[in-house]
Amino acid sequence: MSACIELSQVGKTYAGVTALDELSLTIERGEIVGLLGHNGAGKTTTIKLILGVIAATRGSVTVLGYSPRGKQSKSLRLQWGYLPESVGFYEQLTGREVLEYFARLKRIDRIRTRQLLEQFNLSHAADRRVKTYSKGMRQRLGLAQALLSSPKLLLLDEPTVGLDPIATRDFFLTLDELRQQGTTIMLSSHVLPGIEQHVDRVAILDSGTLRAWGTLDELRQEAALPLTIRARGHWPDGFDPDHLSRTGIRSYQYSDNHLNLTIERERKLEIMRQLLANPGLEDIDVQAPSLETLYTYYSNSGNNSHA
Amino acid sequence: MHEILTVARKEFRDSLRNRWILAITLVLTLFALGLAYFGAATAGQVGFVSLDTTIVSLASLAIYIIPLIALLLAYHSVVGEEEQGTLLLLLSYPLTHLQLLSGKFLGHAAALAISTIAGFGLAGLVITALSGDFSVAALWSSLGWFIFTSVLLGWVFIAIAYLISTAVSEKSRAAGLALIVWFLFVLVFDLGLLGLLVASDGAVSSELFPYLLLLNPTDVFRLANLAGFEATQAYSGLVSIASAQLFRPGVLVAILLLWVAVPFSLSAWLFHKRIS
């Protein structure tokens, strides 16, 4: 079975301005991919290219085995679902009418719209006009819209912007369920906390160039960013800075009974053993570089970065 | 066809829901009745005096108000959906950009047609009920033609509104441009033509002149409705230069349809260019 999305050296130029340059990505079926970057990094352009809404200036785009702008585009369009960034919908229509409009365009039965309204907790508001909906309700309506055709591929542009924490959690729960059913999901975001546990791989874009691509572990390895160890305990004699520097630890903070160490990845176990050997230790916590740290690292790695 | 009708239905429902249809119907009815009643005031009478005066009054009203309503109804059609993000969404659906544009046009065209027919039709019923002087058959045959051409005039300006809506990137610009276009066609064009006639001192031959009027859809509408009546001399302005026999009604209808087709096609072409 072929990959779900294959971008090969794709470039897009708008009136002389390069929005995307030499982008190559292969996304397998059934994985959740996070597309990260600043505003204007090329996330939406990438999604538009995958949807075939715009044509690539260079390179080739293949989705589910076909070109999204080719003869198969109509059947492709039934197999994917898309949620644009902060979509407004039709304020004067009711939620049900909006969903039925989109369902009719995909020739999908009303039973499905009713089922989705139920699933996204919109049944009680289905006959109210969209203009009375909260941001979270609109986003749920948008997601219901994207899921109308039980898509094989789901493209979500900034899906969590404007959602409160509970709505965000519910949203990710839905994503996890969909992944279990085998849906390939690509979501773009500049809101990083929260998506770490839900994405299989991330692509970091900056100024139209792919800066990093892989699982979080791969990126951590590649970036070789230091780990943070937080230890708590009581050390009646205090801490001896010399001892720390003898073991090669240069970056540490020590106050009262808290100790924060910044160390290289490979020395994690060695230093933890040393700490554990100390009888005064009460608690210890190891933090790998967060997605946010990685993101900052990679989006600053370009020469023309404007972070 | 399924896609076009789905979009058309939604667009029509939107116009119904935001009360455009109701508002247009009411405005047209009230203006039509008022003008028909006071239309003969310059001759020292009020009331529904003669068929000619009534139709002439209605037509001179329609020339101003129908283009304005059509432009207001449709100027945001494409640019508005783009701003709220639904345009991109629709483009990811299994429908072509031409189906989308045609569907939207059909929906708006139906909304305007229904409210024009209802508005002027209602006015016609009141006039029929209140005036015994002229033949009902004559009234309705003239009124029927007037309503038919009014609907066509509305469609022309919906097509022009679509052209505006695909040419600009902001809704507020589309609104401004729509008003300028209205101003140009309804007011400036005739003045310009008159200026040309006077300044060229007859160098623009009087044979060519009537054809220049075809460059303005509101003048085509005038030709279709005013040229035939005695009472029109005072109202029809430039149109009186063109003799009534020059353009048959069928030809004028064809020209109006052309005025729908050309801006719409241009708009479809711009739309296609814009999304590729």
Interface residues (C-beta under 8 A of the other chain):
Chain A: K48 L51 V53 I54 A55 K74 S75 R77 L78 W80 Y82 L83 P84 E85 S86 V87 G88 F89 Y90 Q92 L93 E97 Y101 F102 R104 L105 K106 R107 Q145
Chain B: H2 E3 T6 V7 K10 R13 D14 R17 N18 E83 Q84 G85 T86 L88 L89 L90 L91 S92 Y93 P94 L95 I275 S276
